[in-house]
Structure formats: C-alpha cells, structure tokens
Amino acid sequence: MTNYRILTIEDDPAVAEGLVDGLNLEGFAAAWTTSGAEGVEQATKNPPHLVLLDIRLPDGSGFDFCRRLRQRGLNMPVIMLTAQHDPMDKILGLEMGADDYVTKPFLLRELISRIRAQIRRAYGEFAQPDTNHQYIGDLLLDLASGQALRDAQPVNLTPTEFRLLTYLARHRGLVLSRAQIVEAVWGHNTDPDSEQAVNVHIRRLREKIENDPSRPVLLLTVPGLGYRLALEITKP
C-alpha cells in the first residue's frame, strides 16, 4: 500500500499539529511547514502526493504560493484551507490552480474524505484507465502517464484539469451537466460553489488547449444544460 505523502502549509500550530496527527493516524505520511515560501521549496525538492495550503500565511497569500507551485510544474492536487466564507476566495483559489477548497472550521473526517478522493483520482483507478490514449483534435491524452501532449510537448494541466478533460473525452459528444461533472471529477455532491468550480476549470482548460479560448471548438457550452466535447473539430 502506498504511503501517500501530504504536505500541510499552515501557520497555526494548533491546526497544523491536529492535521498532521490525524493524517498520520489515517496512514498518510504527513509533514508540516509554517510558511508559503518554505512549503514551495519543500514541495519542489521532495514533491508530496498532495498539498494542504492555508490561504492566510505570514509571508503572503496562499493564492500566490499555489500559483508558484503550478509555475514550477508541480501538478500534485492542492486543497486550499481558509476561514473565509467569501465565494470569491474559492473562485480565486481555483483560478490559481487549486483542485479543491475547504472552509474552516471543518470536520477532519470530511477533509480526509476529500483528500482520499483527490488521491484516488490523481493516482488510483481513475489515473489508470483501460484505454491509454485519447485524441482531442491535435491534443493527445496519454492516460497511462497522466499527460496531455501537443506536438509531442506537454500541456501543463493540473490533476483536476486532466481528470475533467479525460471525463469529457470518455463521453465525447454527450452533454454533461455540472452536477455529473462534479460527482465524476471531484467525487462529492454538487452545490452552487462546486458548480461554479466547474465553470472556472472549463475556462482554465480552454485557455490551455483552445487556439482561441473566446471561440472554443473543443470544449463547448450547451446553454442551460452543461458542457460537451466536440465530436468533430471545426474551425471557428
């Protein structure tokens, strides 16, 4: 059994120590750092399987540190932790590359369930499908390695973006509701915030894979229903 490594970036000792103890009891290998800069460096030198990242840190915003992780090509799942209840915080976190978002105070059991869902989707069965390759226009999804390639060059997708694109590719041409996408990609029931998260990730995907994100030909919106992946790629 893989001993998945979890890095917690949290400046509150009471919260961090409780998380580390709880995660270790659940069979994870949990580590803790108090600053964003130190966390980014630690994740760069010894990448964990997942990062828990507080938004309010003494040396800056968790949003910025999440962006730094992604800029360094670190694509492990990131779950952001915050005491703020503003939906815009969640949207901003997703824009910076986070995969999920938990608001304090939270039940440890709920957080662990979300961690397991992210790990299962990033490294488990969802990451090892039967068919190893899918083509979306000139984009190749290598499902065995978890990479998206264009002209043999990797397209830098987060694990959630890759899972979302894979899910759409497996149901090419079908209209998928936001609720269906949330359940398949995030592994929990839908709510207004999670439906908004789908919109954010679709927009980020379009920015990375569409030639003109404002006029998409791959990831199509079906007004009032959801999204679908085009069966045939046509020029805008």
RALINHU-V558501 format. One record per residue. N is the residue number from 0. SS is DSSP state (h for helix, s for strand, l for the rest). PSI is psi in radians with two decimals (* if undefined). BURIAL is + if it has 24 or more other ideal C-beta (glycine too) atoms within 12 Angstrom, else -. Layout:
n->[N;N]
ss->[SS;SS]
psi->[PSI;PSI]
burial->[BURIAL;BURIAL]
//
This chain:
n->[0;1;2;3;4;5;6;7;8;9;10;11;12;13;14;15;16;17;18;19;20;21;22;23;24;25;26;27;28;29;30;31;32;33;34;35;36;37;38;39;40;41;42;43;44;45;46;47;48;49;50;51;52;53;54;55;56;57;58;59;60;61;62;63;64;65;66;67;68;69;70;71;72;73;74;75;76;77;78;79;80;81;82;83;84;85;86;87;88;89;90;91;92;93;94;95;96;97;98;99;100;101;102;103;104;105;106;107;108;109;110;111;112;113;114;115;116;117;118;119;120;121;122;123;124;125;126;127;128;129;130;131;132;133;134;135;136;137;138;139;140;141;142;143;144;145;146;147;148;149;150;151;152;153;154;155;156;157;158;159;160;161;162;163;164;165;166;167;168;169;170;171;172;173;174;175;176;177;178;179;180;181;182;183;184;185;186;187;188;189;190;191;192;193;194;195;196;197;198;199;200;201;202;203;204;205;206;207;208;209;210;211;212;213;214;215;216;217;218;219;220;221;222;223;224;225;226;227;228;229;230;231;232;233;234;235]
ss->[l;l;l;l;s;s;s;s;s;l;l;l;h;h;h;h;h;h;h;h;h;h;h;h;h;l;l;l;s;s;s;s;s;l;l;h;h;h;h;h;h;h;h;h;h;l;l;l;l;s;s;s;s;s;l;s;s;l;l;s;s;h;h;h;h;h;h;h;h;h;h;l;l;l;l;l;s;s;s;s;s;s;l;l;l;l;h;h;h;h;h;h;h;h;h;l;l;l;l;s;s;s;s;l;l;l;l;h;h;h;h;h;h;h;h;h;h;h;h;h;h;h;h;l;h;h;h;l;l;l;l;l;s;s;s;s;l;l;s;s;s;s;l;l;l;l;s;s;s;s;l;l;s;s;s;l;l;l;h;h;h;h;h;h;h;h;h;h;h;h;l;l;l;l;l;s;l;h;h;h;h;h;h;h;h;h;l;l;l;l;l;h;h;h;h;h;h;h;h;h;h;h;h;h;h;h;h;h;h;l;l;l;h;h;h;l;l;l;s;s;s;s;l;l;l;s;s;s;s;l;l;l;l;l;l;l]
psi->[2.30;2.32;1.51;2.33;2.24;2.17;2.12;2.18;1.75;2.25;-0.17;1.92;-0.67;-0.76;-0.83;-0.80;-0.67;-0.70;-0.84;-0.80;-0.80;-0.71;-0.71;-0.68;-0.47;0.05;0.09;2.84;1.70;2.39;2.87;2.40;2.65;-0.20;2.65;-0.75;-0.76;-0.67;-0.74;-0.76;-0.75;-0.72;-0.54;-0.75;-0.67;1.40;2.19;3.02;-0.45;2.58;2.28;2.08;2.01;2.53;-0.68;1.86;2.70;-0.43;0.26;-3.01;2.41;-0.51;-0.80;-0.70;-0.56;-0.74;-0.67;-0.71;-0.80;-0.66;-0.47;0.09;0.29;1.91;0.35;2.71;2.48;2.17;2.16;2.47;2.34;2.67;-0.10;2.51;0.14;2.10;-0.47;-0.51;-0.73;-0.79;-0.76;-0.71;-0.75;-0.65;-0.60;-0.12;0.12;2.71;-0.47;3.05;2.21;2.29;2.29;2.60;2.57;2.74;2.35;-0.66;-0.69;-0.78;-0.77;-0.65;-0.70;-0.66;-0.82;-0.67;-0.76;-0.75;-0.72;-0.70;-0.52;-0.61;-0.14;-2.46;-0.67;-0.49;-0.07;1.15;2.98;-0.73;2.22;-0.29;2.44;2.45;2.33;1.68;-2.19;0.21;2.27;2.18;1.97;1.69;-0.41;-0.68;-0.18;0.54;2.59;2.31;2.46;2.13;0.71;0.12;2.36;2.44;2.18;1.58;2.50;2.86;-0.70;-0.73;-0.71;-0.76;-0.72;-0.81;-0.69;-0.75;-0.77;-0.69;-0.62;-0.30;0.68;2.29;-0.31;2.49;2.18;2.21;2.82;-0.65;-0.73;-0.74;-0.76;-0.81;-0.70;-0.67;-0.69;-0.44;0.40;2.96;2.69;2.68;3.00;-0.66;-0.73;-0.56;-0.64;-0.62;-0.65;-0.79;-0.73;-0.80;-0.62;-0.74;-0.73;-0.71;-0.76;-0.67;-0.45;-0.47;-0.32;2.47;-0.66;1.66;-0.45;-0.26;1.21;2.51;-0.17;-1.03;1.86;2.44;2.33;1.76;2.30;-0.12;-0.85;-2.33;2.74;2.70;2.30;2.42;-0.78;2.40;2.09;2.69;2.52;*]
burial->[-;-;-;+;+;+;+;+;+;+;+;-;-;-;+;+;-;+;+;+;-;+;+;-;-;-;-;+;-;+;+;+;+;-;-;+;-;+;+;+;-;+;+;-;-;-;+;+;+;+;+;+;+;+;+;+;+;-;-;-;+;+;+;+;+;+;+;+;+;+;-;-;-;+;+;+;+;+;+;+;+;+;-;-;-;-;-;-;+;+;+;+;+;+;+;+;+;+;+;+;+;+;+;+;-;+;-;+;-;-;+;+;-;+;+;+;+;+;+;+;+;+;+;-;-;+;+;-;-;-;-;-;-;+;-;+;+;-;+;+;+;+;+;-;-;+;+;+;+;-;-;-;-;-;+;+;+;+;+;+;+;+;+;+;+;+;+;+;+;+;-;+;-;-;-;+;-;+;-;+;+;+;-;+;+;+;+;+;-;-;-;-;+;+;+;+;+;+;+;+;+;+;+;+;+;+;-;+;+;+;-;-;-;-;-;+;+;+;+;+;+;-;-;-;-;+;+;+;+;+;-;-;-;-;-;-]
//
